[in-house]
Amino acid sequence: MTVEQFLAAFAAEIGVPAPSGEESTALLEVASIAAHASQRTAAPLACWMGGASGMPIAELLAAAQRVAADGS
Protein backbone atom coordinates (compact mmCIF):
# COMPACT_ATOMS: atom_id res chain seq x y z
CA MET A 1 0.00 0.00 0.00
CA THR A 2 1.40 3.40 -0.95
CA VAL A 3 1.30 6.45 1.30
CA GLU A 4 -1.38 7.97 -0.92
CA GLN A 5 -3.49 4.81 -0.79
CA PHE A 6 -3.19 4.57 2.98
CA LEU A 7 -4.07 8.23 3.50
CA ALA A 8 -7.05 8.02 1.14
CA ALA A 9 -8.37 4.91 2.89
CA PHE A 10 -7.72 6.33 6.37
CA ALA A 11 -9.41 9.61 5.42
CA ALA A 12 -12.45 7.72 4.18
CA GLU A 13 -12.51 5.60 7.34
CA ILE A 14 -12.49 8.63 9.67
CA GLY A 15 -14.65 10.86 7.49
CA VAL A 16 -12.25 13.63 6.56
CA PRO A 17 -10.62 14.63 3.28
CA ALA A 18 -7.09 13.39 2.66
CA PRO A 19 -4.49 16.18 2.70
CA SER A 20 -3.50 17.73 -0.61
CA GLY A 21 0.09 17.54 -1.77
CA GLU A 22 0.75 21.04 -0.47
CA GLU A 23 -0.90 20.24 2.87
CA SER A 24 1.12 17.02 3.16
CA THR A 25 4.35 18.91 2.56
CA ALA A 26 3.51 21.52 5.21
CA LEU A 27 2.42 18.89 7.76
CA LEU A 28 5.60 16.91 7.20
CA GLU A 29 7.56 20.12 7.79
CA VAL A 30 5.67 20.67 11.09
CA ALA A 31 6.54 17.09 12.06
CA SER A 32 10.17 17.60 11.09
CA ILE A 33 10.47 20.79 13.11
CA ALA A 34 8.90 19.14 16.16
CA ALA A 35 11.15 16.09 15.88
CA HIS A 36 14.34 18.09 15.46
CA ALA A 37 13.54 20.73 18.11
CA SER A 38 12.69 18.12 20.73
CA GLN A 39 12.41 14.37 20.40
CA ARG A 40 11.03 12.31 17.51
CA THR A 41 7.92 11.49 19.51
CA ALA A 42 6.97 15.17 19.42
CA ALA A 43 6.25 14.92 15.67
CA PRO A 44 3.04 12.86 15.65
CA LEU A 45 1.79 14.50 18.82
CA ALA A 46 2.36 18.01 17.44
CA CYS A 47 0.51 17.05 14.26
CA TRP A 48 -2.39 15.65 16.30
CA MET A 49 -2.51 18.86 18.35
CA GLY A 50 -2.47 20.89 15.15
CA GLY A 51 -5.38 18.91 13.74
CA ALA A 52 -7.32 19.22 16.97
CA SER A 53 -6.77 22.99 16.98
CA GLY A 54 -8.49 23.49 13.64
CA MET A 55 -5.88 26.11 12.69
CA PRO A 56 -4.87 26.44 9.04
CA ILE A 57 -1.75 24.46 8.21
CA ALA A 58 0.24 27.59 7.32
CA GLU A 59 -0.42 28.92 10.84
CA LEU A 60 0.62 25.60 12.36
CA LEU A 61 3.86 25.68 10.43
CA ALA A 62 4.56 29.25 11.56
CA ALA A 63 3.79 28.31 15.16
CA ALA A 64 6.14 25.31 15.01
CA GLN A 65 8.88 27.53 13.58
CA ARG A 66 8.40 30.08 16.39
CA VAL A 67 8.51 27.40 19.09
CA ALA A 68 11.65 25.85 17.61
CA ALA A 69 13.34 29.25 17.34
CA ASP A 70 12.43 30.14 20.92
CA GLY A 71 13.85 26.86 22.19
CA SER A 72 17.27 27.21 20.61
Secondary structure, DSSP 8 states (H G I E B T S, - for coil): --HHHHHHHHHHHHTS----HHHHHHHHHHHHHHHHHS-TTHHHHHHHHHHHHT--HHHHHHHHHHHHHHT-
